[in-house]
Amino acid sequence: MTFKDLEFEERFDGVQAIVNFRNGFEVSVIRHGGSYGGKKGLYEIGVFNAAGSMCDPLGWGDDVKGWLTPEGVEKELDLIASV
């Protein structure tokens, strides 16, 4: 999946896209004033399992990963899709 494929909607004071994967994970990609890196134009992602709980399938050590460029978002989405 490329960053261009994401369908962002206005949320909070920024934007959000939701990505659903066949493996049951749902990923929220956000950028707003309170997100990690949002004030610098960067993105934050959070992952939810099939039960709807936030999770850390890649061992980040946190429920979210911030400070991501569009290329960084693509990399993390590819990794999550392959879990």
C-alpha positions as a LaTeX table, in Angstrom:
\begin{tabular}{lrrr}
\hline
Residue & $x$ (\AA) & $y$ (\AA) & $z$ (\AA) \\
\hline
Met1 & 0.00 & 0.00 & 0.00 \\
Thr2 & 1.30 & 3.44 & $-0.84$ \\
Phe3 & 0.70 & 6.61 & 1.10 \\
Lys4 & $-1.26$ & 7.96 & $-1.87$ \\
Asp5 & $-3.76$ & 5.10 & $-1.43$ \\
Leu6 & $-4.78$ & 6.34 & 2.03 \\
Glu7 & $-8.14$ & 8.08 & 2.16 \\
Phe8 & $-7.82$ & 10.85 & 4.71 \\
Glu9 & $-10.80$ & 12.56 & 6.29 \\
Glu10 & $-10.79$ & 15.66 & 8.42 \\
Arg11 & $-10.69$ & 14.71 & 12.10 \\
Phe12 & $-9.89$ & 16.62 & 15.26 \\
Asp13 & $-7.79$ & 19.53 & 14.02 \\
Gly14 & $-6.14$ & 17.46 & 11.29 \\
Val15 & $-6.64$ & 14.32 & 9.23 \\
Gln16 & $-7.14$ & 10.58 & 9.78 \\
Ala17 & $-7.16$ & 7.50 & 7.55 \\
Ile18 & $-8.23$ & 4.02 & 8.63 \\
Val19 & $-6.69$ & 0.93 & 7.03 \\
Asn20 & $-8.15$ & $-2.57$ & 7.53 \\
Phe21 & $-5.94$ & $-5.56$ & 6.85 \\
Arg22 & $-6.88$ & $-9.15$ & 6.05 \\
Asn23 & $-4.93$ & $-10.32$ & 9.09 \\
Gly24 & $-7.48$ & $-8.61$ & 11.38 \\
Phe25 & $-5.49$ & $-5.50$ & 12.24 \\
Glu26 & $-6.91$ & $-2.01$ & 11.80 \\
Val27 & $-4.52$ & 0.92 & 11.62 \\
Ser28 & $-5.31$ & 4.56 & 12.29 \\
Val29 & $-3.00$ & 7.03 & 10.55 \\
Ile30 & $-3.37$ & 10.52 & 11.97 \\
Arg31 & $-1.83$ & 13.96 & 11.88 \\
His32 & $-3.13$ & 16.70 & 14.15 \\
Gly33 & $-1.89$ & 19.15 & 16.75 \\
Gly34 & $-1.77$ & 16.55 & 19.52 \\
Ser35 & $-0.29$ & 13.63 & 17.57 \\
Tyr36 & 3.38 & 12.73 & 17.81 \\
Gly37 & 4.99 & 14.84 & 15.09 \\
Gly38 & 1.74 & 16.42 & 13.93 \\
Lys39 & 2.91 & 19.98 & 14.47 \\
Lys40 & 5.85 & 19.24 & 12.17 \\
Gly41 & 3.65 & 17.72 & 9.44 \\
Leu42 & 4.51 & 14.14 & 10.44 \\
Tyr43 & 2.15 & 11.24 & 11.13 \\
Glu44 & 1.32 & 8.89 & 13.99 \\
Ile45 & $-0.15$ & 5.41 & 13.66 \\
Gly46 & $-2.01$ & 3.23 & 16.12 \\
Val47 & $-2.89$ & $-0.43$ & 15.64 \\
Phe48 & $-6.03$ & $-2.23$ & 16.80 \\
Asn49 & $-6.50$ & $-5.99$ & 16.95 \\
Ala50 & $-9.62$ & $-7.88$ & 15.78 \\
Ala51 & $-11.23$ & $-7.34$ & 19.21 \\
Gly52 & $-10.82$ & $-3.55$ & 18.82 \\
Ser53 & $-8.10$ & $-3.14$ & 21.45 \\
Met54 & $-4.95$ & $-1.18$ & 20.78 \\
Cys55 & $-1.95$ & $-3.43$ & 20.40 \\
Asp56 & 1.74 & $-3.45$ & 19.53 \\
Pro57 & 2.23 & $-6.19$ & 16.91 \\
Leu58 & 5.69 & $-4.99$ & 15.89 \\
Gly59 & 7.29 & $-4.54$ & 19.31 \\
Trp60 & 7.46 & $-0.74$ & 19.33 \\
Gly61 & 7.10 & $-0.67$ & 23.10 \\
Asp62 & 4.02 & 1.56 & 22.82 \\
Asp63 & 0.50 & 1.48 & 21.39 \\
Val64 & 1.38 & 4.15 & 18.84 \\
Lys65 & 4.32 & 5.11 & 16.68 \\
Gly66 & 4.78 & 8.75 & 15.77 \\
Trp67 & 7.11 & 11.10 & 13.97 \\
Leu68 & 6.57 & 9.22 & 10.69 \\
Thr69 & 7.10 & 10.60 & 7.20 \\
Pro70 & 4.78 & 9.32 & 4.46 \\
Glu71 & 7.52 & 6.81 & 3.56 \\
Gly72 & 7.72 & 5.73 & 7.20 \\
Val73 & 3.96 & 5.19 & 7.29 \\
Glu74 & 4.21 & 3.01 & 4.19 \\
Lys75 & 6.99 & 0.93 & 5.75 \\
Glu76 & 5.03 & 0.33 & 8.97 \\
Leu77 & 1.85 & $-0.52$ & 7.06 \\
Asp78 & 3.75 & $-3.09$ & 4.99 \\
Leu79 & 5.17 & $-4.65$ & 8.17 \\
Ile80 & 1.75 & $-4.79$ & 9.87 \\
Ala81 & 0.18 & $-6.35$ & 6.77 \\
Ser82 & 2.76 & $-9.15$ & 6.90 \\
Val83 & 2.28 & $-10.05$ & 10.59 \\
\hline
\end{tabular}
